[in-house]
Amino acid sequence: MINQVLKYIRNSAQPFGGMQVVFAGDFFQLPPVSREPEPSNQKFAFMSKAWVEAAPVVCYLTEQYRQTKNELNTILNQIRSNEVDESAVQLLQETRYNEHTIEPTKLYSHNADVDNMNEQELKALDADEEIYFAKKTGNAKMMDSFVKSLIVQEKLILKKGCKVMFLKNDHERGIMNGTLGVVVDFGKDAEENGPYPMVQLMDKRKILATPEVWSINNEKGTPMVSFEQIPLRLAWAITVHKSQGMTLEAAEIDLGKAFEPGQGYVALSRLKELDGLRLLGINRMAIEVDPLAFKADQRFQELSGDIDQLPEDDFKNEWESHIYAAGGTTDEKELKKHRNKKVAKEKKISTHEVTIQYIDQGMTLDQISTERGMAKSTIQGHILTISDKFPDVDISAYRPDAVLMERINEEYQKADKKAKEEDYSEDGRLKSSIIFRALDGKVDYSTIKLAYAFLDV
């Protein structure tokens, strides 16, 4: 569909309308679950008419970042090569006796096993339920399709003591998609919204899990559909399919009912090393990969090897040909003229200036977050930047309450007196993580940053 749409929009019969397209992925990962059986040649992009028409140049990436050169990495490479030996199977089976310092996430091949495990564990907890319903806005038909692609749930039921997994990256707070923890309490955020779950991570840090936004935006950055929910799910168990993209410290995996080639590869590759694995069962299907994907992978490696042998001048010529075909130029004089014209043009409005427009309308943080399809924490970060770069903008409406400001200011002054050079961010302020720890994690990072906008530092 993308191929046809781009041809139409760009009025060109060339593949993807003549646009340069980069495909990235691993065909040993699992395709989406289908209710109807599909032959292999309908599951893979490389079998599509658009792929064949585009005839992409293949660059095979070999660097591994999740696993280092250890036993698990060796086993995964054997699965990819379709050459799993008995010693590899024995190593996997021996992990049944591994002991973990944390309760491992359980991975199953079937949804029924996962739902049953999570429901049993949640029901067994003697605690009150907190129920969170997603907020959905936008085109109804697009939303139906969008929701199916999300791992986050429309209705989330939690209790104190339940095991959960974060579903969205938050690099500022050191949280990744797959970070595990336990709900230890429920509390309100700095603006008295909530109650939200307080999650204790494996490193003992406590994080208040506040709502996040998933959205599909148009070319102007305006959300066409928006889905807001607490970025958690129960994590005593998850399916192998849903685990794709995650990194797990510890996992208990049952591959005895694996029903599709690649399930074992995906499940095992969630871990960093064998010490984190406890394998309860495995069948032959679990250590197989799709035959068509295997053949394609072999061919991709060959094609990538052929490209590696080409002289550098060939790449330069291909690069220039593409630029000319797209209506561009490599002439330095023309490029200089273009740069000068670009500088002379009115600068594109920045994301912070967009937020300022909503501030001027008197919107609350929650309203701006919804309107922009961004997390509230992102908008709070905008306020801090605006206070620095646009000091004339009135942000007083977003000032945290006096008691909280006093607490943050007090801890800031204490920390500032004994801070080292590496404790400061590029803007000259103390890193928010220092104040976060000083307040025992009771105030989230984004609220601390918001408070920074009003501190005299």
GIVEN-V878435 format. One record per backbone hydrogen bond with DSSP energy under -1.0 kcal/mol. CO is the residue of the C=O (numbers start at 1). NH is the residue of the N-H. If there is no record, write none. Layout:
CO NH
CO NH
This chain:
1 5
2 6
3 7
4 8
5 9
6 10
7 12
14 17
15 18
16 19
26 29
39 42
40 43
40 44
44 47
45 48
48 52
49 53
50 54
51 55
68 70
70 74
71 75
72 76
73 77
74 78
75 79
76 80
77 81
78 83
79 82
85 89
86 90
87 91
88 92
89 93
90 94
92 95
93 96
94 97
95 98
105 252
106 238
107 254
108 240
110 114
111 115
112 116
113 117
114 118
115 119
116 120
117 121
118 122
119 123
120 124
125 127
130 158
132 156
135 228
137 226
139 143
140 144
141 145
142 146
143 147
144 148
147 150
154 134
156 132
158 130
159 162
162 183
163 235
164 181
165 233
166 178
170 175
175 170
176 179
179 166
181 164
182 200
183 161
185 198
187 196
189 192
193 189
196 187
197 209
198 184
198 185
199 207
200 182
201 204
205 201
207 199
208 210
212 229
214 227
216 224
216 225
218 221
222 218
224 139
225 216
226 137
227 214
228 135
229 212
230 232
231 167
233 165
236 106
238 108
239 243
241 244
243 246
250 105
251 278
252 107
253 280
255 258
255 283
260 263
262 266
263 267
264 268
265 269
267 270
268 271
270 248
273 276
274 277
276 251
278 253
281 255
284 287
285 288
288 262
290 294
291 295
292 296
293 297
294 298
295 299
296 300
297 301
298 302
299 303
300 304
301 305
302 306
303 307
304 308
307 310
311 314
312 316
313 317
314 318
315 319
316 320
317 321
318 322
319 323
320 324
321 325
322 326
323 328
324 327
331 335
332 336
333 337
334 338
335 339
336 340
337 341
338 342
339 343
340 344
341 345
350 354
351 355
352 356
353 357
354 358
355 359
356 360
358 363
359 362
364 368
365 369
366 370
367 371
368 372
369 373
369 374
375 379
376 380
377 381
378 382
379 383
380 384
381 385
382 386
383 387
384 388
385 389
386 390
390 393
395 398
396 399
401 405
402 406
403 407
404 408
405 409
406 410
407 411
408 412
409 413
410 414
411 415
412 416
413 417
420 423
421 424
423 431
425 428
429 425
431 434
432 436
433 437
434 438
435 439
436 441
437 440
439 442
444 448
445 449
446 450
447 451
448 452
451 454
455 457
